[in-house]
Each structure stands twice: as structure tokens, then as C-alpha cells.
Amino acid sequence: MIPIQMVDLKRQYHKIKKEVDEAVLNVIESTAFINGKPVQEFANNLSAYLGVKHVIPCANGTDALQIAMMALDLQPGDEVITPSFTFIATTEVIALLRLTPVFVDVDPKTFCMDPSALEKAITPKTKAIVPVHLYGHSAPLDELMAIAKKHNLVVIEDNAQAIGGDYLSKSGKNKTGTIGHVGTTSFFPSKNLGAYGDAGAIFTNDDALADKMKMVANHGQRKRYYYEIVGCNSRLDTIQAAVLNIKLKHLDEYVKARQAVADFYDKAFANNPKITTPFRASYCSHVFHQYTLVLNDVKCFSWRT
Ligand SMILES: Cc1ncc(COP(=O)(O)O)c(C=O)c1O
């Protein structure tokens, strides 16, 4: 019997082992562990893949959110609207920067931010919204962007779980994470594009914002030892960039494999009245970072009795 892995990283590695081993050894041989050539190469390759002007690599997906919020000059007390159902990182950075997280419900079908709930949560203090493309399914960006535009809000797409996904709007097909003012992602090993350790990136088409985010991620300096603003130390390791450069070439294939498994499960559960299989809106391609079932007729219970 073969145990079923959530993500079989070993098998994935063995398929690309020769290339990965060579790339990692090259970095070790070069000793350019910090800001070596593969880092900029990866930024360029990812920017071409996503069709976005700027990719700023950083240390992880949580930092990516923090750097974006720091660069946007959000002030303590400003309200940032986020879904009540997401991974902790989305909310954690809002609180860390002394901003005020305001939770809105998700649509139970997509598990993503519900536009009607968003509109109701907006106050004069609201400055930004953080839609999360949870489990690999895009939030309804057309509607969210329209609301954001109406209220002059910045949109930070948390794309940690949906890299490789397409969003179809009236204006055409774009990659998720590139539609809002800024997008962030995580390359945590189990993600659709996973590094061999922690890693992340930020994307934007806005030149000035990209410049500021690069500074924030690099101790607030543009020129070495000239610290213009308060920043942090969040770099993508060269070894991780070397691995990601190879894995990026396989991202579409990894996504297709996840979608094929999801199709298989959809069919297997189709006639089971106790299970609702994942919803797939026509406006996006679900990239199935997770295949999440809803168990019908399960009574809610409390941990405390
Ligand atoms: C939705 C979401 N946002 C942010 C993050 C944070 O990414 P990282 O673990 O790379 O810091 C994750 C990671 O799982 C995530 O799922």
C-alpha cells in the first residue's frame, strides 16, 4: 500500500533532481549566497510568466504582505479589510503594523471575500482591502476592484495559494496576483510553486510602488548604507532562487496535475449527498492548492462543553 501524501515533494524532486542538484551546487560553488545572479533571473522569469512589470523577491509570503503594507504608507489606526476565513499571516501583518483588521465574511461557495460584505464594512478609515485567493480559487476581482475604485482603496491580492491561476475578466485573461495594485505570494515548499525552504515575492505594475517595496525589503536603503526609510531585511536566498528558477518551468504542469486529481475526486464524490465538492467559478481557473470538501449535515459543535 502506498501512503497518499498531501504533496509528494520527494517524487517531484526526483523528477528534476539532476537540474536542481546542479543549480544548487553552482550557487555553493559561487558562494554568492545573498543576492546572487539567480535571484534577479528568477524575478525576471516570474515577471514574464505572470505578465507583470515588477517582481520583488523576498524571504516569505508573510513578509511579502508586510512589505506591501509598509510601502503603502498605511498609518496606525487605518482600517484594512480582510476575510475572516484565511491563513493567519494575512491578518497578523495588519495587526503587527498597528493597523486595524476589519473582518468580512467569505462566500461559502468560493471561500473568498464576499463583495456585498465588503461594501458594508467600508468606513471613512478604510484604506486597503486584502482579498485572498483561498485554496487556489480566485476571489471575484472584478467586483472587488470596482468597489475599491469607488471608495479609493488599495487592493493587495494575497495570492499565496493561487500562483499559476488565471482570472478572466471583461478585459481579458490575467494571472491572479497581478490585477490589484499589488500582489503577494509564498513559495512555502507545499505551495503550487514551492521552494526548498521559505521564500516569497511581491508583484506590481506600479513603478513608484515597486521602487519603495524594494527599499523596504532592503533595510530601507536604495543606495548601500544610505537608509532613507524604516525597512526590514527580507531577501530571497540565492539557493532558493536557483531552485525556483527550475520549478517555475514546471509550474503549469504542476497545476494541471492538481486539476486532474481534483477532476478525479469530483467524479468520485459526485453522487455522495454528504459531500459538496469544490466550486469552480467560470471567471477563474482553480489551481487547487487544496482540494477542500464541505461535509453536509455535519452539526456544528463547540470545543468547550
Ligand atoms: C493565504 C496565505 N497568506 C500568506 C501566507 C504566508 O506565507 P509564508 O508561510 O511563506 O510566510 C500563507 C502561507 O501558507 C497563506 O496560505
The ligand as an ORCA input file, in Angstrom:
! r2SCAN-3c Opt
* xyz 0 1
  C      -3.166     32.761      2.301
  C      -1.754     32.839      2.800
  N      -1.190     34.041      3.011
  C       0.062     34.162      3.451
  C       0.834     33.064      3.727
  C       2.190     33.261      4.314
  O       3.222     32.686      3.576
  P       4.568     32.201      4.283
  O       4.274     30.938      5.012
  O       5.507     31.998      3.131
  O       5.017     33.285      5.188
  C       0.304     31.786      3.511
  C       1.104     30.587      3.776
  O       0.634     29.497      3.950
  C      -1.024     31.662      3.037
  O      -1.592     30.472      2.828
*
